[in-house]
Amino acid sequence: MSPEAGSGMLQVALGGRSYPIRVGAGLLSRAGAWTGFLRGRHVLLVTDANVARHHLAAVEAALAGRELAVEVLPPGEQEKNWARLGALLERLAALGASRDATVVALGGGVVGDLAGFAAACWMRGVDFLQLPTTLLAMVDSAVGGKTAVNLPQGKNLAGAFHQPVAVVADTDTLATLPERELRAGLAEVVKYAAIRDRAFMDWLEQSADALLARDPRALATAITTSCRHKAGIVARDETEQGERALLNFGHSFGHALEAVAGYGTLLHGEAVAIGMALAARLSARLGLAPEADALRLSALLERFGLPVAIPPGLAPKALLAAMRLDKKNRSGELRLVLWRGLGHAMLQPADAASVATTLATTVAIAKPR
């Protein structure tokens, strides 16, 4: 699929649970672009302190006249835990939220995952609206209905599939996104090129400077192209029985890095960038893919200012132990998303010795950032 600026309206086709993805500038301030998805009068709005400073007032104003509770979380992956989930459920109880209530997620992936899991749990499932404000959430975590919290043993080990009623991505919110967060989001954009779209890879290499400069047209093209890929895959494999697992390219390594480093040390996109580089190197080691493609992927990630090597101090043995809890594994066998080269990902059993060697080799050459 060649990248092109779309109309800003996409659809996740899931029969009676289909929903739109709207991408465009100024959508949060145009209440009609998203308040029409709210069925009842009860609304729990979940956000974090960083996002609240910039966008909470406008969203609250659009919700005037409804019975509204607002939960402002501290920012960071470490907040995606049982205690925070329990607090959201207590807020819904205090609100008296009925089955036509809506949980609104205003923020990035942590907010979306937590809010969505609370919506999935309350009265066995109430509506959930995604208003993503980070690039990573717009292109990946807000689409597809994966909700979860982390456990000390690993990332996203407790959760549910619970589709939103809509995803409304206001690209104006990216103007206030910290530089590190923008670069982390670009890792998930690169992922779509790596697993299925070589032409998109060409475009990303040509457009890297424009994306880093936050050119509105370039960002809109990157978001809509990524969302088209994600929407198509989710429509074909909603609960990750096959093709959807390919969206986890780099994530087996990445989730282990996040858990072992301590949640919040690495941003999710940074961990995924390292994970994709490791998956590509392992694929070359196993003779599945050209080493030149691995080098090309790492070069683009580094151009976006992303890490491609394991930070010093993370033991390969601990990383491998964390990878054994990955949800793609079966009967104790490691299964990773690897590739045959750019645009051709696959789910592949991997022997622990080869994974351990890749981890150990990469740690040895890693440099402090």
C-alpha positions as CSV (number, residue, x, y, z in Angstrom):
1,M,0.0,0.0,0.0
2,S,1.5,3.3,-1.0
3,P,1.1,6.1,1.5
4,E,-1.3,8.8,0.6
5,A,-3.2,11.5,2.6
6,G,-6.6,10.1,3.1
7,S,-10.0,11.8,3.7
8,G,-9.5,11.6,7.4
9,M,-12.3,9.0,7.9
10,L,-11.6,5.3,8.1
11,Q,-13.7,2.4,9.3
12,V,-12.9,-0.7,11.4
13,A,-15.3,-3.2,9.9
14,L,-16.5,-5.5,12.7
15,G,-20.1,-6.0,11.7
16,G,-22.4,-4.6,14.3
17,R,-19.4,-3.4,16.3
18,S,-17.9,-1.4,13.5
19,Y,-16.6,2.0,14.3
20,P,-15.0,5.0,12.6
21,I,-11.5,6.5,12.9
22,R,-11.5,10.2,12.4
23,V,-8.2,12.0,11.8
24,G,-7.9,15.7,11.4
25,A,-7.0,19.1,12.8
26,G,-9.2,20.8,15.4
27,L,-11.5,17.8,16.1
28,L,-11.5,18.2,19.9
29,S,-12.7,21.8,19.7
30,R,-15.5,20.7,17.3
31,A,-17.7,18.9,19.8
32,G,-19.9,17.6,17.1
33,A,-17.0,15.5,15.8
34,W,-17.2,13.2,18.9
35,T,-20.0,14.0,21.4
36,G,-22.5,12.3,19.1
37,F,-20.9,9.0,20.1
38,L,-22.1,9.4,23.7
39,R,-25.4,7.5,24.4
40,G,-26.2,8.3,28.0
41,R,-25.8,11.1,30.4
42,H,-23.0,9.5,32.6
43,V,-19.4,10.1,31.4
44,L,-16.2,9.2,33.1
45,L,-13.3,11.2,31.5
46,V,-9.9,9.7,32.0
47,T,-6.7,11.7,31.2
48,D,-3.3,12.4,32.7
49,A,-1.8,15.5,34.2
50,N,0.3,16.4,31.2
51,V,-2.6,16.2,28.7
52,A,-5.0,17.9,31.1
53,R,-2.9,21.1,31.1
54,H,-3.5,21.5,27.4
55,H,-6.8,19.9,26.5
56,L,-9.0,19.1,29.5
57,A,-10.8,22.4,29.6
58,A,-12.0,22.2,26.0
59,V,-13.2,18.6,26.4
60,E,-15.0,19.4,29.7
61,A,-16.8,22.3,28.0
62,A,-18.0,20.0,25.3
63,L,-19.5,17.7,28.0
64,A,-21.4,20.4,29.8
65,G,-24.9,19.2,30.8
66,R,-23.9,15.6,31.3
67,E,-23.2,13.9,34.7
68,L,-19.4,14.0,34.5
69,A,-16.6,12.5,36.6
70,V,-13.0,13.4,35.7
71,E,-10.0,11.2,36.7
72,V,-6.6,12.9,36.1
73,L,-3.8,10.3,36.5
74,P,-0.1,11.0,37.0
75,P,1.7,10.4,33.7
76,G,3.7,7.3,33.0
77,E,3.5,3.6,32.2
78,Q,3.9,2.7,35.9
79,E,0.3,3.9,36.5
80,K,-1.2,1.1,34.4
81,N,-1.8,-1.2,37.3
82,W,-4.5,-2.9,39.4
83,A,-4.8,0.0,41.9
84,R,-5.5,2.6,39.1
85,L,-8.0,0.3,37.5
86,G,-9.8,-0.1,40.8
87,A,-9.9,3.6,41.3
88,L,-11.6,4.0,37.9
89,L,-14.2,1.4,38.8
90,E,-14.8,3.2,42.1
91,R,-15.3,6.5,40.2
92,L,-17.9,4.8,38.0
93,A,-19.7,3.5,41.1
94,A,-19.7,6.9,42.7
95,L,-21.0,8.4,39.5
96,G,-23.9,5.9,39.5
97,A,-22.9,5.1,35.9
98,S,-25.6,3.0,34.1
99,R,-25.2,0.6,31.2
100,D,-25.4,3.5,28.7
101,A,-22.5,5.3,30.3
102,T,-19.4,6.1,28.3
103,V,-15.8,6.1,29.4
104,V,-13.8,8.7,27.5
105,A,-10.0,8.3,27.2
106,L,-8.2,11.6,26.5
107,G,-4.5,10.8,26.3
108,G,-1.9,8.3,25.2
109,G,-1.7,4.5,25.4
110,V,-1.6,4.3,29.2
111,V,-4.8,6.3,29.5
112,G,-6.5,4.4,26.7
113,D,-5.6,0.9,28.0
114,L,-6.7,1.7,31.5
115,A,-9.9,3.5,30.6
116,G,-10.8,0.8,28.1
117,F,-10.2,-2.0,30.6
118,A,-12.4,-0.1,33.1
119,A,-15.1,0.2,30.5
120,A,-14.9,-3.5,29.7
121,C,-15.3,-4.4,33.4
122,W,-18.0,-2.0,34.4
123,M,-21.4,-3.8,34.3
124,R,-19.6,-6.3,32.0
125,G,-19.0,-3.7,29.3
126,V,-20.0,-0.1,28.7
127,D,-19.2,2.3,25.8
128,F,-15.6,3.5,25.4
129,L,-14.5,6.5,23.3
130,Q,-10.9,7.1,22.3
131,L,-9.6,10.6,22.0
132,P,-5.8,9.9,21.5
133,T,-3.4,12.8,21.9
134,T,0.0,11.0,21.2
135,L,1.2,9.8,17.9
136,L,1.7,6.3,19.3
137,A,-1.9,6.1,20.4
138,M,-3.2,7.5,17.1
139,V,-1.5,5.0,15.0
140,D,-1.7,1.9,17.2
141,S,-3.0,1.6,20.7
142,A,-6.2,3.5,20.3
143,V,-7.3,1.3,17.4
144,G,-8.3,-2.3,17.8
145,G,-9.8,-2.7,21.3
146,K,-6.9,-4.1,23.3
147,T,-7.2,-3.0,26.9
148,A,-5.0,-4.1,29.8
149,V,-3.0,-3.4,32.9
150,N,0.6,-4.5,33.7
151,L,1.7,-6.9,36.3
152,P,5.2,-7.0,37.9
153,Q,5.9,-10.1,35.9
154,G,5.1,-8.6,32.5
155,K,3.3,-6.0,30.4
156,N,-0.4,-6.3,29.5
157,L,-0.9,-9.7,31.1
158,A,-4.3,-8.9,32.4
159,G,-6.8,-7.3,30.0
160,A,-9.7,-7.7,27.6
161,F,-10.7,-7.1,24.0
162,H,-13.2,-4.2,24.2
163,Q,-13.7,-2.1,21.0
164,P,-14.3,1.6,21.3
165,V,-17.3,3.3,19.7
166,A,-15.0,5.6,17.8
167,V,-11.4,6.9,17.6
168,V,-11.2,10.6,17.1
169,A,-7.5,11.7,16.5
170,D,-7.1,15.5,16.6
171,T,-3.7,16.1,15.0
172,D,-3.4,19.6,16.6
173,T,-2.7,17.8,19.9
174,L,0.6,16.7,18.5
175,A,1.9,20.3,18.6
176,T,2.2,20.0,22.4
177,L,3.6,16.5,22.4
178,P,7.2,16.3,23.9
179,E,9.9,15.5,21.4
180,R,10.7,12.2,23.0
181,E,7.0,11.1,22.8
182,L,6.8,12.1,19.1
183,R,9.9,10.0,18.3
184,A,8.5,7.0,20.3
185,G,5.3,7.2,18.2
186,L,7.3,7.1,15.0
187,A,8.5,3.6,16.0
188,E,5.0,2.2,15.7
189,V,4.7,4.0,12.3
190,V,7.9,2.3,11.1
191,K,6.4,-1.0,12.3
192,Y,3.7,-1.0,9.6
193,A,6.3,-0.5,6.9
194,A,8.5,-3.2,8.4
195,I,5.8,-5.9,8.5
196,R,3.8,-5.3,5.3
197,D,4.5,-2.2,3.2
198,R,7.9,-1.7,1.6
199,A,6.5,1.4,-0.3
200,F,5.7,3.0,3.0
201,M,9.3,2.3,4.1
202,D,10.5,4.2,1.1
203,W,8.2,7.1,1.9
204,L,9.2,7.2,5.5
205,E,12.9,7.5,4.5
206,Q,12.1,10.3,2.2
207,S,9.8,12.1,4.7
208,A,11.8,11.7,7.9
209,D,12.8,15.3,8.2
210,A,9.2,16.5,7.6
211,L,7.9,14.1,10.2
212,L,10.4,15.2,12.8
213,A,9.5,18.8,12.0
214,R,5.8,18.0,12.6
215,D,4.8,18.9,9.1
216,P,0.9,18.6,9.3
217,R,0.5,16.9,5.9
218,A,3.3,14.4,6.6
219,L,1.9,13.5,10.0
220,A,-1.6,13.1,8.6
221,T,-0.3,10.8,5.9
222,A,1.7,8.7,8.4
223,I,-1.3,8.4,10.7
224,T,-3.9,7.5,8.0
225,T,-1.6,5.0,6.3
226,S,-0.9,3.3,9.7
227,C,-4.5,3.3,10.7
228,R,-5.6,1.7,7.3
229,H,-3.2,-1.1,8.0
230,K,-4.3,-1.5,11.6
231,A,-8.0,-1.3,10.7
232,G,-7.7,-3.9,8.0
233,I,-5.8,-6.4,10.2
234,V,-8.2,-5.9,13.2
235,A,-11.2,-6.5,10.9
236,R,-9.8,-9.8,9.7
237,D,-8.5,-11.0,13.1
238,E,-10.0,-9.1,16.0
239,T,-8.8,-11.4,18.8
240,E,-5.4,-12.1,17.5
241,Q,-5.8,-15.7,16.4
242,G,-3.5,-15.3,13.5
243,E,-2.6,-12.3,11.3
244,R,-3.0,-9.7,14.1
245,A,0.0,-11.2,16.0
246,L,2.1,-9.7,13.2
247,L,1.4,-6.2,14.8
248,N,3.6,-7.4,17.6
249,F,6.8,-7.2,15.5
250,G,9.5,-6.2,18.1
251,H,7.1,-6.4,21.0
252,S,8.2,-9.7,22.5
253,F,11.6,-8.1,23.0
254,G,10.2,-4.7,23.7
255,H,7.7,-5.8,26.5
256,A,10.6,-7.7,28.2
257,L,12.8,-4.6,28.0
258,E,10.0,-2.5,29.6
259,A,9.4,-5.0,32.4
260,V,13.1,-5.6,33.3
261,A,14.1,-2.0,33.0
262,G,11.2,-0.9,35.2
263,Y,8.0,0.6,33.8
264,G,8.6,4.2,32.7
265,T,12.3,3.9,32.2
266,L,11.9,3.2,28.5
267,L,8.9,4.6,26.6
268,H,6.9,1.9,24.9
269,G,8.0,3.1,21.4
270,E,11.6,3.2,22.4
271,A,11.4,-0.4,23.7
272,V,9.6,-1.4,20.4
273,A,12.3,0.2,18.3
274,I,15.0,-1.9,20.1
275,G,12.8,-4.9,19.8
276,M,12.3,-4.5,16.1
277,A,16.0,-4.1,15.6
278,L,16.6,-7.3,17.6
279,A,13.9,-9.2,15.7
280,A,15.5,-8.2,12.4
281,R,18.9,-9.2,13.6
282,L,17.6,-12.6,14.9
283,S,15.9,-13.2,11.6
284,A,19.2,-12.6,9.8
285,R,21.0,-14.9,12.3
286,L,18.5,-17.7,11.6
287,G,18.9,-17.2,7.8
288,L,15.4,-16.1,7.3
289,A,16.1,-12.6,6.0
290,P,18.8,-10.4,4.5
291,E,21.1,-8.7,7.0
292,A,20.9,-5.6,4.7
293,D,17.2,-5.2,5.6
294,A,18.0,-5.3,9.3
295,L,20.6,-2.6,8.8
296,R,18.2,-0.5,6.8
297,L,15.5,-0.8,9.5
298,S,18.0,0.2,12.2
299,A,19.2,3.1,10.2
300,L,15.7,4.6,9.8
301,L,15.0,4.1,13.5
302,E,18.2,5.9,14.4
303,R,17.4,8.7,12.0
304,F,14.2,9.2,14.1
305,G,16.4,9.4,17.2
306,L,15.3,6.0,18.5
307,P,17.5,3.4,20.3
308,V,18.4,0.1,18.5
309,A,20.5,-1.5,21.2
310,I,19.7,-2.8,24.7
311,P,20.7,-0.2,27.4
312,P,23.6,-1.4,29.6
313,G,22.7,-3.1,32.8
314,L,19.8,-5.2,31.6
315,A,20.8,-8.9,31.9
316,P,20.0,-11.1,28.9
317,K,19.0,-13.9,31.3
318,A,16.3,-11.7,32.9
319,L,15.1,-10.5,29.5
320,L,14.8,-14.0,28.2
321,A,12.8,-15.0,31.4
322,A,10.4,-12.1,30.8
323,M,10.0,-13.2,27.2
324,R,8.8,-16.6,28.3
325,L,5.6,-14.9,29.6
326,D,4.8,-13.5,26.2
327,K,1.2,-14.1,25.1
328,K,2.2,-15.5,21.7
329,N,4.1,-18.4,23.2
330,R,2.5,-21.9,23.2
331,S,3.2,-24.8,25.7
332,G,6.4,-23.2,26.8
333,E,7.7,-22.7,23.2
334,L,9.0,-19.2,22.3
335,R,7.1,-17.8,19.3
336,L,8.2,-14.4,18.0
337,V,7.2,-12.2,15.1
338,L,10.2,-12.3,12.8
339,W,10.5,-11.5,9.1
340,R,11.7,-12.6,5.7
341,G,12.8,-9.0,5.0
342,L,11.1,-5.7,4.7
343,G,7.3,-6.0,4.3
344,H,7.2,-9.7,5.1
345,A,6.6,-10.5,8.7
346,M,5.7,-14.0,10.1
347,L,5.0,-15.7,13.4
348,Q,7.9,-18.1,14.0
349,P,9.0,-20.5,16.7
350,A,12.5,-19.5,18.0
351,D,14.9,-21.5,20.0
352,A,16.0,-20.0,23.3
353,A,19.7,-20.3,22.5
354,S,19.4,-18.1,19.4
355,V,17.4,-15.5,21.2
356,A,19.8,-15.5,24.1
357,T,22.8,-15.1,21.7
358,T,21.1,-12.1,20.0
359,L,20.4,-10.5,23.4
360,A,23.9,-11.1,24.7
361,T,25.5,-9.8,21.6
362,T,23.4,-6.6,21.5
363,V,24.0,-5.8,25.2
364,A,27.7,-6.1,24.6
365,I,27.7,-3.4,21.9
366,A,25.2,-1.1,23.5
367,K,26.2,2.4,24.5
368,P,24.6,4.7,27.0
369,R,22.2,7.1,25.4
